[in-house]
Amino acid sequence: MIFFQLTGIVRTLVLTWQGVHPAPKPILTVAQLSDGLRQCAKNHQHPFVDYSLASTRLSNQNATAPVKVDVQIQGDIITYVGKQRVAASAETTVVNVGGRYLSPGLIDMHSHLGVRQEPQILINEDVTESMFAVTPWARAIDGFKPSDEAIRIVSSGGTTTSLRAWLSSRDTNSVWEMEIDSTSGGASPKRQRYLKMTCGENINQIFEKASGRGLARNLLQGQDAWCERATAGGIGLPTSLHWQTLVDILRGDVAVHLHCHQTQDVFSEFDHADEFGYNITALHHITQAHEMLDEIKKRGSILATFSDEGGFKNENYHASWYMLKLAAEAGIPIALTTDHPAKHGQLFAQEAHIGHHFQLEEKLAISSMMSVPARALGLGNRIGWVHPGYDADLVVWDSHPLTLGATPLQVVVDGKTFINASEKLWEASAKREQVLAPALPSRSQEISEAVLSNTTAVVRGGVLQCVGESCEDVASEVVAKGIPELHLKDVHILPGIVSATRSHGLSELIAEPSTQDGALSGTDLSRGISAADGLRFGDRRLAITHRRGLTTLITAPMSDGFLHGLSTAFRPGATHSLSPGAVIKRDVSLFLSIGYEGKSESSFSFGIGTNQRAPNAPNPPHESWALAANGTLPITVRTDNKDVIARLITLKHEFPAVNIIIHGGGEAHLLARELADASIAVVLAPFRCSQLTWEVRNCLPGPPLNDATDPDILLDASVKLGIGIWDHRDRWVTNALWEASWLTRGRTDVSAVRRGKMAVELVTKNMREIYGLEVRDEREFVVYEGNPLEYGATVALIVEEGEVQRCWPDVEEKYVYLLYIAKLLLLLPIRKVEELVGLGAVLSRGRILVNLTILLVTLLILPPYIERVDWGNDDQQREAGEGGLECRGVPRRLVADKQLRSGNLPDTESNEDQGRSGGLLGRAGNVGGYHRVFHDADNAVRLDDVVRRKARVLLLGREQVEQDGAN
């Protein structure tokens, strides 16, 4: 008897812990029975989208005739869209937007706005409920903070609706007033609710999740059984606060949004959905969607994802930049997201910019921020369109929303102005040409008969010898000798991009320690560890970076404390440490960290005190400190805080020989004049303000909230400025040119040509000067088709160390198979096998049968001997012979003298063949881009000299140079 009583007690406790509360035994009253039966009736009702809402609203609004406008707002809804013109009444407010672009407010389907408050205070974070593995009872609205300062900043980027937080034009601290009531004014009996499920690295307890669904199904069946036979005097309706949300999912009342990356996890969740009979509305993040498009299409799910997120952890290692394009071609709806603050919500539109750059069509890129997420949230009857009867959530843009740097001038929410730029910004935007959306990237690679192009460039011995009219005589001579040509449209030639990063070359997957060099203790000042000794080349992360035109990266040893060690400059395109020029400069600077991330092992006080004492101590703890004291070795200090920066300025005045570089500089604009007077350079990282932590809370979000940005103020004060990254994600470094262009876009006080030059200098000349790197602009350059300072350009050629390192590189790897065994057995030249298997060459009829036989034998008999090769790899391209995957006929080796390979490079300023007399710097032969002339103000090259030009680039390899003689 006691055993059964104890069993009953234990069972009750377990059910209570699980949130299941059996109804009490006492007899039900009639009122309680009535309440239960009403709930039974509601179980058969479901939320739906009432598409008659707009017309209902208009009839209730009593809309007046439109005034002389294109869009009319009354109250909080749009009442007219068109071209009708009548006189405005005295009570009407007319806003003239001057022919600018108008769009619906942007809708971010995945954001932590309001629950992960900025600046981040860890005690206030309410992002992840970790009490149990399954927490369907937790509601974001209960942890939402209307006082989050990021709400206004994010809305200034055009976002008016977020899944997690809805914006309001009211000055309110009421969470409920900020929520969109999906039943307001409509016929749906229930609000639309959304539940996030997650899988993969965020949670590994898949089976417990499945068991939660099982308990919910049992509860659902118990509720349905009660509804069928409930009578007065019986037991109560089974209830569970813990599991009721999952019950509502099984009833079809809650939209399921699945946060997942990898195929195996997604298919597992699909299996659970099939077993328990519910649908997955949206797949969030889903960076491997391109590997399961058919299944996603079949299930009718939408993608809520990013444009260029991936590569920094195992889950998203195989992300594709072309996933959006592929999904769109498969007919799958795409909603772009930011995951704010993982990606800064103010830059939401940039997701569509980059998606469009990687071939997502213009209309789809626009709809991915507006109509698609509106439909996915069940709110397509009131937001996502500029349409009569819809919510008056509108954005006025200073340029086409897909152009680089497009910024809202006015944001309207519920018919009231929430954000409005200053008169100065409105006037500046009027000067900006209103253009159509940028074109998709092109790759002409048209090889035709030699004709006189608008611009000709000659590369001789790995050096850019001349560009422009002065090249025509040389070009005519070498064309006759059969020298390879690249015919390009709208050509730009720029120096290789330089960036200072956090861990490139030392870590491939930031979230996976096994792929890292390891973190050092930051308090042992006696060590002089150099990042050069830990560099690992040839990984996917570096290859992608190189393919985007970056030829020099600067990184320091990884550490969670004050002292990192000696940073190193290296080539991300090198195959290994023995590759020519792999390490450009072994010891670039002594890298220290004083701030939020350095406090795990040392305080601000320790960092400042050590930085003042160690370099000038009688017996420095390591020789690097002595080199720093006399200015031979720069000191790079990673910090954002204005007070730390102020103390560094004081240190510079006390010890003028010390060369200090600020890396970070979030609050550096507050001391711009002082930094300029002290000759302290700043490498902004990140490029633009994100008030993520307490020590950077004073950075400027920029337009439309501020007339100026942090870099504007620093540049106006003549601070030597570069840009780098400190984010773990790679997108910031690969997008460096775009970011530089965006930073200088608002400088309407100077010409477009000057702005372009300033942008390029931020990531080339300035960075080399800040870190003391050799300027090698004519021996290390990148040729682009299209303007690389705008979206749509393509890298055509990368030349470094006297060789063509990349030719038409794609951002993603291309794989072919080198058939070594077939070469030995069949005695065929390796080039023929490559052309058959990997290059798709047109084969002569006489060899088709032989070649097909070779291919069949290869595929059926020799798989163990087939090696998978990344054609982005230097040595493997070299082994394949002249040319790369898509540049047959273009010689890889462009070196005329072995001395060039050893680093004993000639002084090109004094080399007459490559100097002013050759027309390289003369205005008559202006280059379509920038290179060595950055440091020659009298002969500055102009950006507009190449815009919309056709060009040909002639490449003379080692053999041609030797045959052609000294010239």
N, C-alpha and C positions, 0 to 999 in steps of 0.2 A: 504494500500500500504506500509506504513512504517513498519507494522507488518511483512509482508512478506520479506522486506529487512533485518530487524533485524534477522528474522529466518534464512535467507541465510547466514548472517555474523556469527551467532552463529554456524551454521552447518559447515561452513568453518573452524572456529577456532577449533571446536571439531575434525574434520578430520585432521587438521594440527597437533594437539596435539597427535593424534593417529598415525601420520606418513603417512597418506594417502593424496597424493597430486594429485587431479584431473588434467588431462592434460589441458593446457591452450586452450582457444577457438580459437586462431589464426590458420589459415590454415597451415597444415603440408607441408613442402617442400618434394621434392622427396627423398633427402638424409635422412631426418628424418624418412620418411616412410620406406626406405630401412633398416635403423638401427632397427626399430621396427619389421620388418618382419624377420630379421636375429635372433632377440631374440625369435620370435615365433618358428623358426626352431629349435633353441637350446632347447626350452621347451620339444621337443620330443626326446632329447638325454639324456642319463643318464650315470653316472660313472659306470665302471665295472672293474673287476680285469683281467688284461691281463696276462694270464699264459704263454704266449709265450715270455714274457719279458726276461727271463733268456737266452734262446737260441739266441734271437736277440742281447743281450748284448755280448755274447760270440763271435758271428760272427763279431760284430763290433770291438771287442777288439783285434782281430788278435792274439789270445792266443798262446803262444809258448809252446813247449813240457815241461811237468813238470820236475822239478829237483828232487833231492833225498829227497823228502818230502812227507808228507801225505796230506797236504793242500797247495795249491799254490794261491797266490794273485797277481793280476796285476792291478795296478791302484786302484780303489775302489771296485772291485768285486772279488769274488772267481772264479778262472778259472779251478781248478782241485781239486778233492777229490778222493784219492785212494792209491795204493801201488806202482805205477810205479816209477822206479829209473833211472835217468840219471844224468850226470855230470852237476854241476851248472856253469853258466857263471860268468865272473868277475863282472857283474852288478847285480848279484843276491844276496840278503841278506837272509841268512839261519838262522832261529831261532830254536834251539833245546830245546823243552819243556820237554824232559826227560821222555816221557811216561805218562805225566799228562793228566788230563781230559780236553778236549776242547769242548766248546759248542757255540751255537749262542749267541749273546748278548741278555740280558733279556729285556722283553717288559712289561712295567707297564701301564696298561690301565686306571688308575685313580690316578693322581698325581697333586699336585699344585706346582710342581717344577718350579721355574722361575717367578711365579706370587705371591707366598707367600715367599718372599725372606728371607734368613737366613744370619746373625741373624735377627730376626723379628723386623722390624721398622714399627710401626702401620701405619704411614702415607704412607708407600710404599706398603702396602698390596693391592692386586687387585684380591681378591678371589671371593667376592660376590658382584654382581651389584644389589643394592637395591633401585635404583631410581623408578622402577616400579615392579609390581609383575611378569610381562611378559616382558622379555628383549631379544628377539631373535636376535636383532641387535648387541649385545655385543659380541666381539671376544677376546678370550684369547690371541691371538697373538699380539693384540694392547697393552696389559699390560705386556707382557713377558719381563723379564729382563735377558739378556744374561750374565750379570755380577754377577748373583746370585752365591755366593760361594758354595752353596749346590750342584750345578751341578756337580762339580768335585768329591765331596764327594759321592754323590749318584752313579755316574758312577763307582767309585772304588768298589762298591758292585756288579758290573756286568751289570747294567742297561745301555742300549745304546739307547733305544727308550721309550718315555713316551707320553701318550695322554695328552697333555697340552704343553709339551716341547720335542723337539727332540735334541739329543746331536750331536755334531760335533767335529771332530778332529782338526778343524781349530781354530786358535786364532782369533776370530772374535767377534765383537759386533753387527753383523747384524742378526736380527731376521730371515730374509728370508733365509739366508744361513744355518740356523740351522733347517729349516723345511724340511720335506720329501715331495717332489713333487710326488704325486702318479701317475701323468701322464707322468713323465719324461721317455722318451725312449719307452713308451708304446702306445697302441692304444686307451685308454680311452679318450673320448672327454672332460671330466670334472674331476676336482680334487675330491677326496673323502673328504667330510666334515662330522663333527660330532656335534650334538647338545645335550647338557645335559638338561634333564628335571628333576625336583626334586619334591618330595612330602613328606607328613608327617610333622615332626617337623621343617624341614628347611623352609617350606612354607605351610601355611594353607588356602590360597586363591585359592582353587581348581576351583571354579566356574569362577573366572576371567581368569584362564588359559583356561578353556573350551571356554569362550567367545572370547579369542584371536584366537583360532583355527577357530571359526566361522567367524571372520573378515578376516582371511587369506583365508578361502574358498571363501568368497565373492570376494576378490581380484583376486583369481585364476580364478573364473568364469568370472569376468570382463575382464581379460587378454585374456582368450580363446575366448570370444565373439569378442573382438577387432581383434584378429588374423584372425577370419573367414571373417570379412567384412571390413578390413582396406583398405582405398583408400586415394590417395593424396587429400588433401583439407579437410580431416576429423579431428577428435580430436586425441590426442596422446595416446600412450599405457599407461594404468593405472599403476602407480608405487607406491611403498611404501618402504622406507628404513627400517621402523620400522617392517613391517610384511613380507617382501620378503623371509626371511629365513624360516618362517613357510609355506609360499607358496611352497618353494622348498622341504620341507618335504612332503607336500601333493602330490608333483609331483614324489617323490621317489628319489630325488637327495641328500638327507642328511640322514645319519644314526642317528637314535634316540637312545640315551643312557639314561636310566631312573635310577635316584638315588632314591631308595625307600627301606624301611625295612619291613613294615607290610603288611599282606595279603590284608586287606581291601583297602589300598592305591594302591597296585599293580593292584588289580582287577578293581578299578576305572579307572586307567590309561589304562588298557586293553580295557575297555568299550569306552573310548575316542578314542583310536586307531581304534577300529572297526567302530565307528561312522564316523570318518573322513578319514578312508581308508589308514592308514599307518601301518608299522610294527615297533615294538620295538626290535632293534638289540641286545641290551645288558641290563641286569639288574644289577645295581651297588649296592654294599653293601648287600642288599637283605638277611638279616640275618634270615628271616623266610621262605626262599626258600623251606626248607624241608617240609613245610606244603602245598605246591602248586606245587609239582613237575610235576604232570600230565599236568597241564595247561601250565607250562613253556615249557615242552617237546613238547606239541602240537603246540605251537607258534614258536618254533625254535629259541628262545632267548638263549643267553649264560649268564652265571653268571660271573660277575666281582666282586669278593668278597674277604673276608679275611679267614684266617684259624682259628683264635681264638679270634675274636672280639665280645664282647657282654657283657651284664649285667650291664652297667653303666647308661643306660637311658631306658625309657619306650619302645622306638622303638626296641631296640635290647635285651630286657630283656630275651626273650625266644629263643635267639640264640642257635644253637646246634653245638657242636664241631664235630659232625659226619655229618654235612650237606654236606660237600664235598664228602664224601664217598657215601651218599645216592643219591646225584645228579649224581655222576658218574655211579652208578648202574642203574639209570633211563635213562642213555644215554645223559645227558645234558653236553655240553662242559663247562669247568671251566677255567677261567682266574683269577689268583690271582693278588691282587693289594696291595698297601701300603697306598693310600690316603695321601702321603707325604705332610706335615710333621706330620700329625696325627699319622702315624707310620713312623719311620725313613726310608727313601728310601734306605739308604745304606744297610739295613738289609732285602732287598726284598727277597732274597733266603730263609730267615728264614720262610717266609710264607709257602713255599713248604715243608720245613723241618717238620713243625708242622702239616701241612695237611697230610703228609705221616705218621707221628706218629699216627694220628687219622684215619688211615686205608685207606687213599687215595693211590691207587697203584702207584708204583715207576714211571712208564712211564707217567701216568697222572699227577703226581706231577711235573715232569720235563716239560711236554708239557704245563702246566698251566702258565709257565713263558715265553714260547717261541712260539710254533707253534699256539696254540689256540688264544692268543691275536693277533698274526699276521693276522690270517684269519679274526678275528672279526673286525679288523681295515681296512680290504680290502687291506692289504699289504702282504698277504701270497704268493705273487709272487716274493718277493724280500728280506724279512727278516723272521726270525723264524726258519731257517734251515741252516746247513752247506752244501751248495749245489752249484755246478757250476752255475755261472750266477747270484748268489744272492749277496746282499751287503756284503762286507767284514767287518761285525760286529761280532767279536769273543771274547771269554773269555777263558783264560787258568786258571784252578783252581788248588789250592794246594792239593785238595783231592776231592773225589766224591761230586758233588754239593749238595747232600742231607745229607751229614754227618754233624754232629754238628760242627759249626765253620768254615765250608768250606769258603775259601776266595780267590778271584781272585788274581793272580800274574800279569796278563797282560790283559788289555782291549784294543781291537783294534776297531776303528770306521772308516768306509770308507777306510779301508786298511792302516790306520796310527795308530801307537801306541799312545793311549790317556793316559793310566795309565800303569806304569811298576814298579813292586816292586823292592826293593833294592837287590843287590847280596846276602846279608845276609839272606833275607827272602826266596829267591830261594834255597839257600843251606839248610836252615832249613826245607823247605818242602820236600827236597829229602830224609830226614831222616824219614819222616812220612810215615807210611805204607799206600799204596794205596789200599783201601778196596772197596768192593761193597757197594751198598746202604744198610742202616740199615734195618733189618727185621721189619715187622709190629709187634706191641705189641702182646704178647702171654698171654694166661691165661690157663695154663696147668690144674691146680687143679685136677691132676690125683690121685685118691685114689686107691691104689693097696695093695697087700700083703706087710707086713712089710719086707723091705730088707735094708741092710746096705747101706745108701746113702753116697755120698762123704763128706757131711757135715751134722751134726745134731745140732740143737739148742733146748734147753729146757727152757721154760718160766714157772717159778714157783711163784705163788702168785703175778703175775703181774710184776715180775722182770726177766730180761734176766739172767738166772743163769749161763749158760755155752754154749759155741759154739765150735764145733770141736771134736777132738778125745776124749777129756776129758769127753764128754757128753755120750759116747757110753754106759757105764755101767748104768748110770742113765736112759738113753733112753730105754735100753733093759728091765729094771725093770718096767718102767711106761707103755710101750707098752703092756706088758702082762696084765696090769690092764685096758686096753681099753681106754687109754687117747687119745683124738683126735689128729690127725696129719694133717699137711698141707704139701703136697709133691710139691716141687718147683724146677724149673730149673734155673740155673745161679742166685743164691740167693745173695742178698746184704742186710745187716742190718745196718741202719744208724740212728743216733739220729733224732728226729723231727726237721724240719727246722724252723728257727726263722727269722722273717722279721719285719722291721720297716716301717709302711705304713702311708698313709696320712689320711685315713678316715674309714678304715675297723672297723666295730663295731659301728660306729657313723653315717653311711650313707649307704643305700643300692643302691639308684639311685642318682648318683652325679648330674645329670641334673634335678632332681625333688626335690625341697626343702621339700616337705611334708614327704619325707622318711629320712630326716636328723635330726641330733641332733640340728643343728643351728650353726651359726657362731657368735663368740664373738668379742667384740671390743678389739683391740690389744694395747690400750694405758693405760688402767686402771691397774696399777701395784699392786694395793692393793688386788686383788682377787687371790685366789688359787684354781681355778677350776680344778677338776680332771676328766680325761676322764672316769675313772671307774664309775662315777655316771651317765654317759650317755650311757653306753654300752647297745646294744640290740643284743641278741643272736638269733641263729636259722634261719637267713635269707639265701636265696639262695647263696648270694655272699660269705658268710662265709663257707657255706657247701661245695661249689666247691673248695675253698681254702684249706679246711681241707682234702678233698678227694685227693688232690695232694701232701699230705705229710707234710703240714705245721701245726705244733702243737702249735706255739707261735707267736702271733702278738703283736706289740707294736705300739700304736697310741696315738696321742695327741688331745686335744680339737681343733675343727675347728675354724679358725680365718683368717681374711684378713689383720691383722695387725702384730705388733711386738710380743706381748705376746699371746701365745696360752694357756698355763696352764701346768698342770702336766700330763705327758704321763703315760700310763698304759700298762702292759703286761697281756694278757689274752689268753684263749684257744678258737680258732675259732670253735672247735668241740663241745663246751659246748651248751647245750640246752637252758639254762637260767642262770641268775646270781647266782642261788642257786645250780647249778650243781657242783659236786666236782672239785675243782681247777679251777673254771671258771675264776676267777681273780688270776693270778699267782703272780703278784706284783702290788699293788695299785699305788704307786707313784714311777715311774722309773726315770724320769728326769724332769727338768723344761725346757719346750720347747719354744724357741724363733725363730722368723723369721726375718732375715735381708737381704732383697733382693728385686727382682722384684715383687714378689707377696705380700710382706709385706708392700709395699710402698703406698698401697691405703689409709692407715691410719697413717703411720709414715715413716719418711725418713731414709736413711742409717745413717745419722748423729745422729738422735734420738736413733736408735737402738744401735749403737756403744757406744754412751755416756751413755745410760741407763745401758748397760751391764757392763760398767766400774764402775759406781757409785752405783747402787742398791745393789749388793751383799755385799758390804763392807760399807754401810752407817751405822751410829750409831744407827739409828732406821729404819731398813729395812721396805719397804712398806708391806711386808707379810712374815710370818715365813719361807716360802719356799726359799726366797732369803737368809736368814741367813743360812739355811741348805746347800744352794749352795755355800756360802762363805767358809764354813769349809770343803767342799768336801763330806759331807754326801749324798747330792743329786746332781747328775751330771747336768750340763747345756748342753742341746742339742741346737745347733744353726743351723737353716736351712739357708744355704748360699752356693753359688757357686763361688762368686767373690774372686779373689786372694787378693785384698786389705782388704776386710773384714776379711779374714782368717789371714792375716798378723797382723791385730790389735788384733785378738783373741790370737795369739801367744804372742804378747806383754803383754796382760792381764794375760796370764798364767805365764809369767816370773815375773810379779809384784806381783801376788797372787798365789803362787805355790799350795796352798791347793785346789784351784778351779779345778774341774774335768770337762773339756770341751770335748764335742763330736761334730764333724762337720757332719751334715746331708746334703747331696748334694755333695759338694766337686768337682764340675766340673773343677775348676782350681787349685785344691789342689796339683796336681803334680808339680806345679811351686815352691812349698814351702815344698817339701817332706822331706828334711833333717831337716828343721826347725820344722816341725810338729813332727818328730820322737824325736828330742832333747827335745821338750816341752812335750812329752808323751801325745799328743792329738790324739785321735782316729778319724778315718774317716769312715762314713757309706756312700758309694757311692750310689747316687740316682739321676738320673738313673745310671745303672751299666756301660753303655757305652756312649761315647761322642755323644751328639746331640747338635749342636751349634744353639739351637732354640732361645735363647735370648742373648741380648748384654752382659750380665754379665757372660756368659759361652762360649764366642766366642773363648777363648784360649784353650779349651779342645782338646785332640788329637783324631782324627778320627780312628787312629790305622791302621793296615795293610789293604791294601798295601801302603797307603800314608805315614805311619809312621812305623818304625821298632818296636816301643814299644807303649803300651797303657797307659792310666792314671794309672790303677791299677798296671801295671808292675813297673812303677817308684815308686809308693808308697810302694809296697812290697819290692823292692830292697833297699829302705831306712829304712826298718823295721818299717814302720808305722802300727799300729794295724788297720786292715782293715776289714770291713764287707760290706754287700750290702743290700740295702733296696729299696724302691720306693717312688716317689712323684707324679707319674702320676695317673690320675683319673682312668685309665683303669686297669683292674685286671690282664691282661696277664703277666705283669712284676712280680707280686708276685707269681702267680701260676707256672711260669717257672723259679723260682729262682735257682734250681739246675742246669738246663741247662745253665743259664746265668753264674753261677759261674764256670762251666766247660769250657765255652767259654772264660772267662776272663783269665783262667790259661793255656789255650791250647797252647799259643805261647811261653810258658816258656820251650823251648827245652833244656835249660841248666840243667834241673833236670829230673829225671826219670819220666816215666808215672805214677808210683806208687805215687811218691811225688806230682806230679801235681794233681792227684786225691784227695789226702789228703788235699792239699791246697784248692781245690775247695770246699770240704765238710766243711772245717773249716770256710770258708767265710760266710756260712749260718747257722752254728751251734755253734761251740766252740767260735769263735771270737765274734759273736753277743752276746752270753751269758756273756762273759767276759766284753765286752764294756759296757753293760747295767747293770752289776751286778746281773745277774740272776743265780739261782742255776743250777748246772750241774746235770741233772737227766737222763743220757744217757741210763742206764739200766732199768729205770722204764718208760721211755718215748721214744719210738723208732718206726721205720717204717721198715717193711720187704718188699722188692721189688723183683719181678721176672724180671731179666734183670738188666743191669747196669744203674742206674738212672742218671749217668753222661753222658749218650748217649740217643738218641731217641730210643724208642721202649720198655722201661721198663714199668712195671705195678705195682702199689701199691697192695700188697697182704694182708697186715695186718697193722693196726695202733693200738698201745698199749699206753694208757695214764691212769694215775690215777688208776693203778691196774686193768684196764679193757680193753678188746678188743673193741675199739671204732668203728673201721671199718674193715670189712673183704671183700676183693675184691671190694672196692668201685669203682663205675664208676664216671667219672667227672660230669655226669648228674644225676639228680634224677631218682629214680625208684619208681613207685607208685603201691601200692596194696590196697586192701580194707579190713579193719577189720570189721567183721560182728558181732557187739555186740548183735543185736537183734536176729540174727540167733542162736547165742550161747545160748541165754536164752531160745528161743522157742524149739530148737531141742536138747538141752542138749548135744551138741557135744563139745569135747575139742577144744579150739580156734586154736590149732596147726593144727588139721585136716582141718578146714575151710580155714586156711591160705594156706595150701598145695594145696587144691583144687583150690582156686581162684588166689593166687598170686605166688605160688612156683612151680606149674606144676609137682607135685609129681606123681609118677606112682601108680595108685590105684589098689587095689586088685579087682579081678573080682566080688567077692561077694558083694562089696560095690559100684560098679559103678552106679547102678540104683538109690540107695539112694542118692549118692553124686550129680548125675545129677539133681535129683528132688530138692535137696537143692539149687543148683545153679540156677535153673529155678525160684524157689520161690523167691530167693534173688533178682534176676535181675528184675522180674516183679512186685513184691509186696513191696519190702523194700527199694527202692532207697532213700527215704528221710532219712533213718537211716544209710546210708552208709557213712563212713567218709574217705576222701582221705588222705592218710598218706605218708609222705616222709620217706622211710626206712633209710635215712641217719641220722635220728634223734635219739639221745641216748635213751630217755625215751621210745619212741615208740618201739624201738628194744627190750628194756628190758621188756616191757609189753608183747611182743610177745613170751617171753620165751627165752631159751638159743638159741644162734646163731642168725645170721642175714639172709638176703635174700638168700645169696649164700653160706653160711658157716654153714649149719646145723651140729650140733654135736660139734661145737667149742664153748666152754663156754665163755660167755661175762665177767663174774666176775672172776677176777684172783687175788683177794685180800685175803691174809692169815690172816691179823690182822686188826681190826677196826682202830687201831692207824694209819695205812697207809693212810686211807681215810681222817683222820683229818689233814694230812700234817706233822705229827711227823715221818718223814721218818728216818730210821736208816742210819748210816754212812756206805755205802757199801764198802768204802776203808778198814774199820776195820772189816767188816763182813767176817769171814773166809769162810763161805759157798759160798760166792759170790766173793771172792777175788782171789788172785794169786794162792793159794793152790788148788783152783778148776780148774785151767787150763784156766781161762777166759782170762788172759793176757799173758800166756806163748806162746812162738812162736810155740811150738809143737801143740797147739790147736788154731791156729790163726782164728779169726773171719772173715767171708766174708763180711766185711764192717767196719763201724766205730761206736764206742759208747764211753764209759767212757775213753777208753785208749787214747783219744786225749790229756789228760793232764798227760800222763805217757810216756815220750819219750823213756824210756828204754825198754818198751814193746809195741811199736807202732804196730798197726794192719795194715796189708798191703792190699791194694785194690785187687791186683792180686791173692790173696789167694782164692777168691771166683769166679772169672770170669770163666764162662762156667762150673760151678759145678752144680750138682744136690744136693738138700738138702731137709731135712724134719724138720719141726718145730713142736715140741710137746708142747701142751698148757695144763697146769694143772690149773684147776679152784679151787675155794675155797673149794669145797667138797673134791676134790682129795688131796689138800694140807693138809687138816685136817686128812684125812684117812692115808696119807703117813707119818704123824708125822713131827717132827721138820726138817727133811732133805728135 
